[in-house]
Amino acid sequence: MSGGFRRSPAGVRMSLDRAEKAVLANLIGQLRQLLGELPKGDPGLAELGISENTEAPADPVLARLFPDGYREDGAASGEFRRYTEASLREGKERDSDLVLRSLGEGGEVTLDPERAQAWLRVLNDLRLALGTRLELGEDDHDRFRDLDRDDPEYAMIVTYDWLTQLQDGLVHCLWG
């Protein structure tokens, strides 16, 4: 895979080959499926972005994407979740829509500041999701250095590293 981001006079230029776009589209599709629908509840509250849900997600990836606002105070954390989770989910869906539309454009694509920020958030969410599934910690580089290509985790580790490189490249284009 050879694509990535580069700075240009017109903005941030994104260049990904078909395989890279397909991988990203697949990962985003999986993330969107995981995000699913908002918890059901009072439709009047839902229209205001308020959920009846106050419980942290059972799925570790969702718990990582929607962490408790107050780790030491369950009641405050529940209220925080109730008032923020719906809008956070909607933002993640909106960002993934923008990224998917970018992936559908041919050739190099110039990202305006809004789309570049959406790309950063989506790449971050994908890395968090994959890192959580792999149970990655800060000291796990040694764990995967000699991983055999036949190991079921190998493709996920390579993908995680690639997502990290993409995110790093975009950050450097924006602020480097």
Secondary structure, 3 states (H helix, E strand, C coil): CCCEEEEECCEEEEECCHHHHHHHHHHHHHHHHHHCCCCCCCHHHHHCCCCCCCCCCCCHHHHHHCCCCCCCCHHHHHHHHHHHHHHHHHHHHHHHHHHHHHHHCCCCEEECHHHHHHHHHHHHHHHHHHHHHCCCCCCCHHHHHCCCCCCCCHHHHHHHHHHHHHHHHHHHHHHC
